[in-house]
Amino acid sequence: MNSPSFPSIFIACPCSDNVGQRTPARLRNSSSAADADYAEEEEDAFNPRAARSTFSLFPLENLLFCEDCNQVRCPRCVLEEIVCYFCPSCLFEVPSSTVKSEGNRCTRNCFSCPVCTAAMSVTATGEDSTGPFILLCSHCLWSSADIGIDFEKPTSITVQLAQKLRLANAAAATLSSPDMLSASSRPLSPMGAGGTYLRPPSPSMQPPDHPDDAEYIRLKGFYNQQKVQASTEDYPGGGSLTRLIGLYAGGAGAGRLRGFAGMGGGGGPREGTSARNKTAWREAGSLRIVDDESELIERMRDAGFGGCTSQAQRIVQSHSPRLLDELRPLAALLRTKRSKRCRSCRHILVKPESKVGSIRHRIRLVASSYIPQLAISRLDHNQVNYHNLQPGATHQFLLAVTNPLYDPINITLATPEKTPGRYPATVYILCPEFEVGASTDVWDEALGPEAKANPKASKGKGKKTGLMSTIYDSGRNWTTVILEIVPPIFPAGAELTEDDYIVKVPILVRSVYETDIERDDGITKEGRERKEHSYWSVLEVGRINTTPRREPVIKSS
């Protein structure tokens, strides 16, 4: 297990499970001052060691910002909408109707290797770049020729591959049909139970010899039961079931199914069907035919461990192959571009360009462009070790606040004197209120009228004195203050967890600034308005060392 990196800064998102809902009327309309104080206390309190707080803390780069709600938004409190589907190999945009009808894979010549999942290319095997053609993986050199599949032309690979696999399956079924056992002699097992065999249905309900017909009959029996029960209130939608059965009943296997017991022209069971037959059909719907796997086990024994497929390879293949020579090329999975909306006000937070080859965004409201950024470091690198904080000793850190806005802001930092938890640490902020300059260009500050009138004004910023109520250092759009932390001393014999050793400091950051008034059409009015924003942040400054410090031994002469 990797040790955590210190120091770390996380931002608390104010969302909850009922984000987007109004405040309860009990708290909104209450006239009792006690209820109001209790609600305010619950809103202001933040415990970074609570179990619920673990799911509310995120790094700043993972957060968005909603201008209408004036709050940060985490991945839980946003809604995602699909803008487009595209293939990552050929960058071809796929319509959503095609995705619904043909699946979420590319229908062109984009395939991935079934062994190493790398992209495969169409390569000619003949002279002068002529056919036949194969799919070749440039990473592991696996090709479709290893499984005996080649193509006559380099285009429409998906159609050619489907035809060849269909012919191969038909040939395999023809060769194995004389040796197939009758369905009545095969054991039946549940879908998920390995070798546990259940009692088969009654002899009148035995499926025919062909395994595909048996699976079809089971499905048809299930849907017929649903059709019979569709007239009740529990199972609505009988018309869709009738269309579904009629769609598959008109195929080549319909002639063999007309004389099946209980299946009339309407597709439903006869009126005299007993409850016992219905129960047998339900049991048959949850069972499948298990073939004799002795031959497969022998082949796997001969192939060895290197010739068998892994679990990941069997999952992505539709036919669950057990040997490497049974793998098939996989069509490339489609990707999506998605836009994000605020779950509370439905305001667009992220909207990428619909063009597939572009990585730009039309709208991208990240939190780092709206709220002050925090950074923490050691004041003295020789005295403070992040992984070896001494309990009871005072450790000094530098807390830097950076302003991303084009207006100067007033910052107020608030933190409890004792941090929450079973063993609280003591925290002091030497300068909790200060001003941070605007995020303007460097040349604007150097060539501005204030710098020309008083060129020595900027030299007085941040004298690094470390006194109370004074900042430590400042720059164009950043200011640093000193933060003193005293880790707790654990009592002897206390049962401690790993979380107790980490010093977590919650800090409420409140920023107030004035900006130009803007109308809905984007035109700036004359005048300025006052805005403010606050959020909770958690500083993980280090880990407490429980090993007592050894005092140097002074030898007397």
LODONU-786064 format. One line per field, with one value per residue (C-alpha): residue in three letters; x, y, z. Coordinates in steps of 0.2 Angstrom, whole numbers, plus 5000, padded with zeros to 4 digits. Layout:
<pts>
type <- c(ALA,...)
c1 <- c(X,...)
c2 <- c(Y,...)
c3 <- c(Z,...)
</pts>
This chain:
<pts>
type <- c(MET,ASN,SER,PRO,SER,PHE,PRO,SER,ILE,PHE,ILE,ALA,CYS,PRO,CYS,SER,ASP,ASN,VAL,GLY,GLN,ARG,THR,PRO,ALA,ARG,LEU,ARG,ASN,SER,SER,SER,ALA,ALA,ASP,ALA,ASP,TYR,ALA,GLU,GLU,GLU,GLU,ASP,ALA,PHE,ASN,PRO,ARG,ALA,ALA,ARG,SER,THR,PHE,SER,LEU,PHE,PRO,LEU,GLU,ASN,LEU,LEU,PHE,CYS,GLU,ASP,CYS,ASN,GLN,VAL,ARG,CYS,PRO,ARG,CYS,VAL,LEU,GLU,GLU,ILE,VAL,CYS,TYR,PHE,CYS,PRO,SER,CYS,LEU,PHE,GLU,VAL,PRO,SER,SER,THR,VAL,LYS,SER,GLU,GLY,ASN,ARG,CYS,THR,ARG,ASN,CYS,PHE,SER,CYS,PRO,VAL,CYS,THR,ALA,ALA,MET,SER,VAL,THR,ALA,THR,GLY,GLU,ASP,SER,THR,GLY,PRO,PHE,ILE,LEU,LEU,CYS,SER,HIS,CYS,LEU,TRP,SER,SER,ALA,ASP,ILE,GLY,ILE,ASP,PHE,GLU,LYS,PRO,THR,SER,ILE,THR,VAL,GLN,LEU,ALA,GLN,LYS,LEU,ARG,LEU,ALA,ASN,ALA,ALA,ALA,ALA,THR,LEU,SER,SER,PRO,ASP,MET,LEU,SER,ALA,SER,SER,ARG,PRO,LEU,SER,PRO,MET,GLY,ALA,GLY,GLY,THR,TYR,LEU,ARG,PRO,PRO,SER,PRO,SER,MET,GLN,PRO,PRO,ASP,HIS,PRO,ASP,ASP,ALA,GLU,TYR,ILE,ARG,LEU,LYS,GLY,PHE,TYR,ASN,GLN,GLN,LYS,VAL,GLN,ALA,SER,THR,GLU,ASP,TYR,PRO,GLY,GLY,GLY,SER,LEU,THR,ARG,LEU,ILE,GLY,LEU,TYR,ALA,GLY,GLY,ALA,GLY,ALA,GLY,ARG,LEU,ARG,GLY,PHE,ALA,GLY,MET,GLY,GLY,GLY,GLY,GLY,PRO,ARG,GLU,GLY,THR,SER,ALA,ARG,ASN,LYS,THR,ALA,TRP,ARG,GLU,ALA,GLY,SER,LEU,ARG,ILE,VAL,ASP,ASP,GLU,SER,GLU,LEU,ILE,GLU,ARG,MET,ARG,ASP,ALA,GLY,PHE,GLY,GLY,CYS,THR,SER,GLN,ALA,GLN,ARG,ILE,VAL,GLN,SER,HIS,SER,PRO,ARG,LEU,LEU,ASP,GLU,LEU,ARG,PRO,LEU,ALA,ALA,LEU,LEU,ARG,THR,LYS,ARG,SER,LYS,ARG,CYS,ARG,SER,CYS,ARG,HIS,ILE,LEU,VAL,LYS,PRO,GLU,SER,LYS,VAL,GLY,SER,ILE,ARG,HIS,ARG,ILE,ARG,LEU,VAL,ALA,SER,SER,TYR,ILE,PRO,GLN,LEU,ALA,ILE,SER,ARG,LEU,ASP,HIS,ASN,GLN,VAL,ASN,TYR,HIS,ASN,LEU,GLN,PRO,GLY,ALA,THR,HIS,GLN,PHE,LEU,LEU,ALA,VAL,THR,ASN,PRO,LEU,TYR,ASP,PRO,ILE,ASN,ILE,THR,LEU,ALA,THR,PRO,GLU,LYS,THR,PRO,GLY,ARG,TYR,PRO,ALA,THR,VAL,TYR,ILE,LEU,CYS,PRO,GLU,PHE,GLU,VAL,GLY,ALA,SER,THR,ASP,VAL,TRP,ASP,GLU,ALA,LEU,GLY,PRO,GLU,ALA,LYS,ALA,ASN,PRO,LYS,ALA,SER,LYS,GLY,LYS,GLY,LYS,LYS,THR,GLY,LEU,MET,SER,THR,ILE,TYR,ASP,SER,GLY,ARG,ASN,TRP,THR,THR,VAL,ILE,LEU,GLU,ILE,VAL,PRO,PRO,ILE,PHE,PRO,ALA,GLY,ALA,GLU,LEU,THR,GLU,ASP,ASP,TYR,ILE,VAL,LYS,VAL,PRO,ILE,LEU,VAL,ARG,SER,VAL,TYR,GLU,THR,ASP,ILE,GLU,ARG,ASP,ASP,GLY,ILE,THR,LYS,GLU,GLY,ARG,GLU,ARG,LYS,GLU,HIS,SER,TYR,TRP,SER,VAL,LEU,GLU,VAL,GLY,ARG,ILE,ASN,THR,THR,PRO,ARG,ARG,GLU,PRO,VAL,ILE,LYS,SER,SER)
c1 <- c(5000,5007,5009,4999,5007,5008,5003,4986,4972,4953,4938,4921,4906,4890,4879,4870,4858,4844,4853,4841,4827,4822,4825,4812,4798,4801,4817,4812,4796,4801,4799,4809,4826,4832,4828,4837,4852,4853,4851,4865,4876,4873,4877,4893,4900,4911,4920,4933,4934,4915,4911,4900,4913,4924,4912,4911,4930,4938,4954,4951,4955,4940,4927,4916,4908,4890,4888,4869,4870,4887,4893,4906,4900,4907,4905,4890,4879,4881,4870,4879,4871,4879,4883,4889,4896,4912,4925,4942,4951,4944,4936,4920,4904,4890,4872,4863,4850,4864,4870,4853,4851,4869,4877,4891,4905,4912,4904,4919,4936,4941,4946,4956,4967,4958,4975,4983,4968,4979,4972,4973,4976,4971,4987,4988,4997,4999,5011,5010,4998,4985,4973,4969,4969,4971,4969,4986,4991,5007,5010,5009,5009,4993,4983,4966,4976,4980,4962,4960,4951,4956,4946,4944,4944,4951,4934,4918,4928,4914,4902,4915,4919,4901,4898,4914,4909,4892,4898,4910,4897,4885,4899,4903,4885,4884,4899,4894,4875,4877,4886,4874,4865,4846,4840,4831,4848,4857,4857,4850,4858,4854,4862,4874,4876,4892,4889,4872,4859,4841,4826,4821,4803,4790,4792,4778,4788,4805,4813,4817,4834,4841,4848,4843,4825,4826,4832,4819,4805,4810,4810,4793,4785,4791,4784,4768,4766,4769,4756,4743,4746,4747,4728,4730,4737,4753,4760,4754,4760,4753,4753,4772,4774,4763,4773,4789,4783,4776,4793,4802,4788,4788,4806,4812,4809,4790,4785,4793,4784,4767,4763,4771,4759,4751,4757,4742,4740,4738,4755,4747,4744,4727,4713,4715,4733,4736,4745,4758,4763,4765,4776,4786,4788,4795,4807,4813,4815,4828,4838,4850,4857,4875,4885,4898,4914,4926,4933,4935,4944,4956,4959,4963,4975,4984,4985,4993,4991,4999,4986,4970,4962,4961,4946,4946,4947,4932,4922,4924,4920,4902,4905,4916,4931,4942,4957,4967,4963,4945,4947,4939,4944,4934,4926,4932,4921,4913,4917,4906,4907,4897,4891,4888,4874,4871,4859,4850,4847,4851,4864,4877,4894,4904,4900,4913,4912,4902,4916,4924,4942,4942,4947,4941,4926,4913,4909,4920,4917,4931,4931,4950,4944,4932,4937,4954,4967,4976,4993,5003,5022,5034,5041,5057,5062,5074,5062,5046,5045,5028,5029,5036,5027,5031,5016,5015,5027,5023,5025,5024,5017,5015,4997,4997,4980,4980,4967,4961,4949,4952,4947,4955,4947,4946,4950,4944,4950,4941,4945,4941,4955,4953,4951,4937,4940,4944,4962,4961,4976,4978,4978,4982,4981,4992,4983,4965,4960,4970,4968,4974,4978,4969,4975,4981,4995,5013,5016,5000,5006,5023,5018,5002,4999,5000,5017,5024,5017,5025,5038,5043,5025,5027,5043,5034,5023,5027,5042,5042,5042,5030,5021,5003,4990,5003,5005,5021,5023,5013,5014,5004,4989,4994,4997,5005,5001,5008,4999,5004,4999,5002,4998,4990,4998,4990,4987,4996,4987,4975,4968,4972,4968,4977,4966,4970,4989,4985,4983,4967,4963,4946,4947,4932,4938,4927,4931,4922,4925,4917,4914,4906,4887,4882,4865,4858,4863,4882,4883,4892,4882,4890,4892,4899,4891,4897,4899,4905,4908,4913,4919,4926,4943,4953,4972,4981,4997,5006,5007,5011,5026,5023,5041,5048,5062,5079,5087,5106,5117,5129,5145,5152,5171)
c2 <- c(5000,5017,5030,5046,5061,5076,5090,5088,5100,5095,5106,5101,5101,5107,5095,5081,5067,5079,5092,5102,5102,5116,5119,5110,5121,5117,5127,5139,5145,5142,5157,5149,5156,5140,5131,5144,5144,5125,5125,5138,5128,5112,5122,5129,5114,5103,5087,5080,5064,5060,5045,5056,5069,5056,5057,5076,5080,5082,5090,5107,5101,5089,5102,5113,5130,5135,5154,5154,5144,5152,5135,5122,5106,5089,5074,5069,5084,5086,5078,5071,5072,5063,5075,5062,5045,5042,5029,5032,5024,5031,5047,5043,5050,5037,5042,5038,5028,5017,5014,5008,4996,4989,4991,5002,4996,5003,4995,5000,4992,4996,4981,4978,4963,4950,4946,4963,4974,4985,4992,4980,4985,4977,4970,4962,4945,4943,4951,4969,4973,4962,4950,4940,4952,4949,4959,4961,4967,4977,4975,4956,4951,4941,4940,4933,4920,4912,4907,4903,4919,4930,4943,4945,4964,4977,4986,4980,4970,4969,4961,4949,4943,4941,4930,4919,4917,4912,4899,4892,4890,4881,4869,4865,4862,4850,4840,4838,4834,4815,4814,4825,4817,4819,4833,4821,4812,4829,4835,4852,4864,4882,4897,4901,4884,4875,4856,4856,4847,4849,4838,4840,4845,4832,4821,4830,4847,4840,4851,4845,4838,4854,4865,4882,4876,4872,4889,4897,4886,4891,4910,4908,4899,4913,4927,4917,4917,4935,4938,4928,4938,4955,4957,4960,4975,4967,4964,4978,4979,4963,4971,4973,4955,4949,4959,4952,4934,4937,4944,4929,4916,4920,4914,4897,4888,4893,4877,4866,4875,4875,4857,4860,4857,4872,4883,4888,4900,4915,4910,4908,4892,4883,4886,4869,4872,4866,4875,4861,4864,4883,4878,4867,4880,4892,4879,4876,4895,4896,4880,4878,4863,4858,4849,4836,4846,4831,4835,4853,4849,4837,4851,4863,4850,4848,4867,4870,4886,4897,4891,4895,4912,4923,4929,4946,4939,4928,4942,4953,4939,4934,4916,4914,4905,4894,4892,4905,4898,4902,4921,4932,4950,4963,4979,4995,5002,5018,5033,5048,5067,5072,5089,5092,5102,5108,5096,5110,5124,5114,5127,5121,5118,5109,5108,5101,5105,5093,5090,5074,5079,5094,5094,5111,5116,5129,5131,5125,5132,5125,5129,5135,5150,5156,5152,5156,5142,5136,5130,5124,5122,5121,5137,5129,5114,5108,5108,5101,5083,5079,5061,5064,5077,5078,5078,5093,5103,5119,5117,5132,5131,5144,5145,5153,5160,5164,5175,5169,5183,5200,5210,5211,5200,5201,5184,5179,5162,5154,5137,5130,5131,5113,5102,5089,5071,5061,5068,5087,5097,5115,5128,5146,5158,5173,5184,5178,5193,5200,5206,5198,5207,5205,5192,5204,5204,5206,5221,5230,5230,5236,5250,5255,5273,5267,5259,5275,5287,5277,5264,5259,5255,5237,5234,5236,5220,5205,5208,5190,5195,5182,5194,5192,5200,5203,5194,5184,5188,5194,5196,5201,5190,5179,5181,5170,5169,5158,5144,5136,5118,5109,5090,5081,5070,5052,5045,5029,5013,5021,5011,5022,5020,5026,5041,5047,5049,5061,5079,5086,5105,5111,5130,5140,5152,5167,5179,5196,5207,5220,5217,5226,5223,5213,5212,5196,5201,5202,5221,5229,5242,5257,5253,5238,5225,5216,5197,5184,5166,5154,5135,5123,5116,5102,5103,5086,5093,5077,5062,5061,5051,5041,5037,5048,5060,5056,5070,5072,5066,5078,5071,5079,5082)
c3 <- c(5000,4995,5009,5007,5000,5011,5011,5003,5000,4997,4994,5002,4990,4998,4989,4997,4992,4990,4979,4969,4982,4992,5011,5022,5026,5045,5044,5031,5040,5057,5069,5083,5086,5093,5076,5066,5077,5076,5057,5055,5067,5057,5041,5047,5056,5046,5052,5040,5050,5048,5037,5026,5024,5015,5000,4999,4998,4981,4974,4966,4948,4949,4953,4942,4947,4944,4941,4944,4961,4965,4972,4967,4959,4961,4949,4960,4958,4939,4925,4910,4892,4877,4863,4850,4848,4838,4835,4843,4828,4813,4821,4812,4820,4823,4824,4839,4829,4823,4840,4846,4832,4829,4846,4853,4841,4825,4810,4798,4798,4815,4826,4842,4845,4856,4865,4869,4864,4853,4836,4821,4803,4787,4779,4762,4761,4742,4731,4725,4740,4733,4742,4752,4767,4785,4801,4809,4827,4826,4845,4848,4829,4831,4815,4809,4799,4815,4816,4798,4793,4778,4767,4749,4749,4761,4764,4773,4785,4797,4784,4778,4796,4800,4785,4788,4806,4801,4789,4801,4814,4802,4796,4814,4818,4803,4808,4826,4822,4820,4837,4846,4861,4862,4873,4884,4889,4893,4911,4914,4926,4932,4922,4937,4946,4940,4942,4951,4940,4943,4938,4920,4916,4912,4896,4887,4889,4882,4869,4852,4846,4839,4853,4845,4844,4862,4868,4856,4863,4881,4877,4868,4882,4894,4883,4881,4899,4900,4886,4896,4912,4902,4904,4922,4931,4936,4918,4906,4888,4880,4862,4863,4868,4853,4841,4848,4846,4829,4824,4828,4824,4805,4802,4795,4812,4812,4803,4816,4830,4824,4830,4847,4862,4869,4855,4844,4830,4842,4851,4868,4878,4876,4889,4896,4901,4919,4932,4933,4914,4918,4933,4922,4909,4922,4928,4910,4907,4920,4914,4900,4891,4897,4884,4888,4892,4893,4875,4880,4896,4886,4873,4887,4895,4879,4875,4893,4903,4889,4876,4887,4888,4903,4912,4904,4886,4890,4896,4881,4869,4866,4864,4880,4872,4882,4870,4861,4844,4847,4849,4837,4832,4842,4834,4842,4856,4853,4863,4868,4871,4885,4892,4910,4918,4936,4944,4954,4941,4925,4920,4907,4915,4902,4883,4871,4853,4843,4830,4833,4829,4841,4859,4863,4874,4870,4889,4903,4920,4931,4949,4949,4938,4951,4969,4978,4977,4993,4994,5010,5012,5027,5034,5039,5029,5042,5057,5049,5042,5034,5039,5056,5065,5084,5096,5107,5097,5087,5068,5057,5039,5025,5018,5001,4994,4975,4967,4949,4947,4938,4954,4970,4984,5003,5011,5028,5035,5049,5058,5075,5088,5091,5076,5076,5081,5096,5098,5092,5086,5090,5076,5075,5060,5063,5050,5046,5036,5022,5004,4988,4972,4955,4943,4930,4918,4925,4913,4919,4937,4931,4919,4928,4935,4953,4950,4941,4954,4968,4962,4980,4985,4980,4990,5006,5003,5013,5024,5031,5049,5055,5067,5073,5062,5048,5031,5028,5010,4995,4976,4961,4965,4979,4998,5011,5030,5044,5050,5067,5071,5087,5085,5099,5112,5112,5129,5134,5129,5118,5103,5088,5069,5054,5052,5070,5065,5051,5055,5046,5048,5042,5036,5030,5016,5013,4998,4995,4980,4969,4950,4936,4934,4918,4910,4903,4886,4891,4891,4905,4915,4924,4942,4953,4963,4979,4978,4990,4991,5004,5005,5017,5013,5022,5024,5027,5033,5039,5050,5068,5074,5090,5092,5107,5102,5109,5117,5114,5128,5134,5142,5157,5157)
</pts>
